[in-house]
């Protein structure tokens, strides 16, 4: 991978917009803005190659006979230009998690690698018994039944309520497995198509921190041995369920995607505002489990908050590592062509090489500062970084440039009487459609009209 994959420049008003609006050019590491436009024009043949002949001693341009060109005009403008650097990077996910076979048997069903699993999804089946994904932090270390107590009971009840198995709102989420808990389990078992017992087996589910992506999957027909590795997943988000501690009708709830800081109001019920505890600072709202107008009863799940583990790693050549600093804001163009905001969180200190003859690189890690679609596959993405800038630049349309026979560039300025005159220009930074120019003795002013091919 070369140090710099592409460079492009846009005006400040367009920075962060759809990157497909701009052209990209593979360039060397060194920034040479004046040569960019020249290279483009000369590569296209330039104005002279298109049939223009200029007499630089004359005030107007002469066009060779026989060429019928439709001409229009475009204005000279003042703009802020910002250079954009593009880097190819890898979109990936969090720490890998191994799923061990809970019992001996045969794999009778399994999802494909790349599948995103969320709460309630079936990861695989052993002897036609489904292994279900639930969210939490307490591993399923025992069977659960009426009368059992502990944080794993709280976790089970939270998941079943969030999955909709207490539509009447009669279950109190606590550490006690009661008859109402048993009723939820029975409904869940009916939907799964398994024997309805009202008891939960250690082989029924696997606990993860949030949505996961399947990285390895068993083959159907494969033998499963209790405790042996059966599948692998990687965390896409660390998710926490917020359980309500204010009762009554919900009149307000924080929007999905909203950032949460210490003291942020999560929701309002019967006029009581519920602030976020310190432990949720830095998370974002990822799902609503209640909506405004719903009646909130004791210990009901209100929302889910998450910290995404999606991250972007950019291999950067040592000579270009100065383009990044920790805390720097960047844009990431995703596989679905959307653009999301991110920030540099780590710059590697140890250089790596990908093979003989390749330049050493360091890894720059970027994390998203907004929620993005967690169904995106791990893939190659583009990181867009703001580079050098030119403020209050005098710019003209690139198609207004004409190549002079003796070298260099000029533009054809329309005078008040309708005649035109060639004005020599020095080119500088460019964006899609315009180029910075320098002229002598204020020969161009903002608002001047220039001839452009139609």
Beta strands, then each sheet from edge to edge (+ up, - down):
strand 1: 6-11
strand 2: 52-53
strand 3: 62-63
strand 4: 71-75
strand 5: 77-92
strand 6: 96-100
strand 7: 105-110
strand 8: 116-117
strand 9: 122-126
strand 10: 129-135
strand 11: 205-208
strand 12: 212-216
strand 13: 223-224
strand 14: 229-235
strand 15: 237-243
strand 16: 248-253
strand 17: 265-269
strand 18: 272-275
strand 19: 284-288
strand 20: 295-296
strand 21: 301-308
strand 22: 311-317
strand 23: 329-333
strand 24: 339-347
strand 25: 361-368
strand 26: 379-397
strand 27: 402-403
strand 28: 409-414
strand 29: 420-431
strand 30: 434-438
strand 31: 449-453
sheet 1: 1+ 5- 22+ 25- 24+ 23- 26+ 30- 29+ 28- 27+
sheet 2: 2+ 3-
sheet 3: 4+ 31-
sheet 4: 6+ 14- 12+ 8-
sheet 5: 11+ 10+ 9- 7+ 13-
sheet 6: 15+ 21- 19+
sheet 7: 18+ 17- 16+ 20-
end
